[in-house]
Amino acid sequence: METLNAEQVKEAKYLYENQALRDLSLEEPDAILFWDGEEQALITKNADDFDNAYEKPMDFFMKKVNQDYKGDLNEFAKSLGYGLGKASFSMGDFLADWNDLNQDSLKELIIDYFDGEELGDIYDD
């Protein structure tokens, strides 16, 4: 049996993951594929079946605050455009807005701020 080189393994993994995402798009078209820094991530009910996936948008944001911002809500708010200058929204606005968000609003934040897209739109054949 022939051994695959590193590039072939990478290509095989890409093809497998792409097919898995295509299959997921049929089952859950509103799952969101987005960028978390340099890595792609997912919001899906099937989060346990994928690497770097979250069941709910809030799970992603909690990880983001705790790991990337070391629990610093001020820094997290700044990353979303709050508290950056005279014309920006205040931290109070951030807290008020955050309190009013629901799962759909959080999904929209991910789409807007993390270059996300629903799988149903990506794999619309």
C-alpha positions in Angstrom: 0.0 0.0 0.0 1.3 3.4 -1.0 1.9 6.0 1.8 0.5 9.4 1.2 2.8 12.4 1.5 1.9 15.4 3.7 0.3 17.4 0.8 -1.8 14.4 -0.2 -3.0 13.9 3.4 -3.9 17.6 3.6 -5.9 17.4 0.3 -7.7 14.2 1.5 -8.6 15.9 4.8 -9.9 19.0 2.9 -12.0 16.9 0.6 -13.4 14.8 3.5 -14.2 18.0 5.5 -15.8 19.7 2.5 -18.1 16.7 1.9 -19.0 16.6 5.6 -19.9 20.3 5.4 -21.9 19.7 2.3 -23.8 16.8 4.0 -24.4 19.0 7.0 -25.8 21.8 4.8 -28.6 19.4 3.7 -29.4 18.4 7.3 -28.9 21.9 8.9 -28.8 24.6 6.3 -28.8 27.4 8.9 -25.5 26.1 10.5 -22.9 28.9 10.2 -19.4 28.5 8.9 -17.1 31.4 9.9 -13.6 32.5 10.6 -12.2 32.6 14.1 -8.8 34.2 13.5 -7.0 31.9 11.1 -9.3 28.9 11.6 -12.7 28.1 10.3 -15.3 27.3 12.9 -18.9 26.2 12.9 -22.1 26.9 14.8 -24.1 23.7 14.5 -26.4 21.4 16.6 -23.8 18.7 15.7 -20.9 20.4 17.2 -19.5 17.2 18.7 -19.0 15.8 15.2 -16.6 18.6 14.1 -13.4 20.3 15.2 -13.7 23.9 16.3 -17.5 23.8 16.4 -20.0 25.2 18.8 -23.5 24.2 19.5 -24.8 27.7 20.2 -23.4 31.2 19.3 -23.1 32.0 23.0 -20.8 29.0 23.4 -18.4 30.6 20.9 -18.6 34.1 22.5 -17.9 32.6 25.9 -14.9 30.9 24.6 -13.8 34.1 22.8 -14.1 36.2 26.0 -12.5 33.6 28.3 -9.6 32.4 26.1 -8.9 35.2 23.6 -9.6 38.2 25.9 -8.8 36.5 29.3 -12.3 37.4 30.6 -11.8 41.1 29.8 -15.2 42.3 28.6 -13.8 45.8 27.8 -11.4 44.3 25.3 -14.1 42.1 23.8 -16.4 45.1 23.5 -13.7 47.1 21.8 -13.2 44.2 19.3 -16.9 44.7 18.4 -16.6 48.4 17.9 -17.6 49.7 21.3 -15.8 52.3 23.3 -13.2 53.3 20.6 -13.7 57.0 20.5 -16.1 59.9 20.6 -18.3 58.6 17.7 -18.4 55.1 19.0 -20.9 53.4 21.3 -20.1 53.3 25.1 -19.4 50.3 27.2 -22.9 50.9 28.7 -24.3 50.6 25.2 -22.4 47.3 24.8 -23.9 45.9 28.1 -27.4 47.1 27.1 -27.1 45.6 23.6 -25.7 42.4 24.9 -28.5 42.0 27.4 -31.1 42.3 24.6 -29.5 39.7 22.2 -31.1 36.4 21.5 -29.6 33.4 19.6 -30.6 34.8 16.2 -29.0 38.2 17.0 -25.8 36.4 18.2 -25.7 34.4 14.9 -26.0 37.7 13.0 -23.0 39.1 15.0 -21.0 36.1 14.0 -22.0 36.5 10.4 -21.1 40.2 10.5 -17.9 40.3 12.6 -16.4 36.9 11.8 -17.2 36.6 8.0 -19.8 34.0 8.5 -22.2 32.4 6.2 -25.0 29.8 6.5 -24.1 26.5 5.0 -27.3 26.4 3.0 -26.1 29.6 1.2 -22.6 28.2 0.6 -23.8 24.8 -0.8 -26.9 26.0 -2.6 -26.8 23.7 -5.6 
